[in-house]
Amino acid sequence: MKNRNGGTITITAEENNNEIVWTLSDNGEGMSEAKLQEVRESLVHGRSEPASEKKGIGLYNTNRRIQLHFGDRHGIVIHSEQQAGTELKFTIPKVQQT
């Protein structure tokens, strides 16, 4: 957990059967439904802003890498509620070394 300007960011990893569920959440201002939909779209399609702005490419790249390595059913899922915070979650298979 990290406390910054009164807010809290929490990062957890939990084992669930043969998968690891990562959750990153904050108790910040959250996003409007319109902004949340825009962010969710950018996870799938990237952003259409001019190349000079390069906003949102990190989430898109991370989501694509998770899906390329572990399949389309894996990837980033984002939930947000205004004045309550935002939660980002993704699940990856648990890899056991032999």
LINRATA-V253200 format. One record per backbone hydrogen bond with DSSP energy under -1.0 kcal/mol. CO is the residue of the C=O (numbers start at 0). NH is the residue of the N-H. Records with the same first field share a line. If there is no record, write none. Layout:
CO->NH  NH
This chain:
1->8
3->6
6->3
7->26
8->1
9->24
11->22
13->20
15->18
17->93
18->15
19->91
20->13
21->89
22->11
23->87
24->9
28->82
31->35
32->36
33->37
34->38
35->39
36->40
37->41
38->42
40->44
41->45
49->52  53
55->59
56->60
57->61
58->62
59->63
60->64
61->65
62->66
63->67
64->68
65->69
66->70
70->73
76->88
78->86
80->83  84
84->80
85->25
86->78
87->23
88->76
89->21
91->19
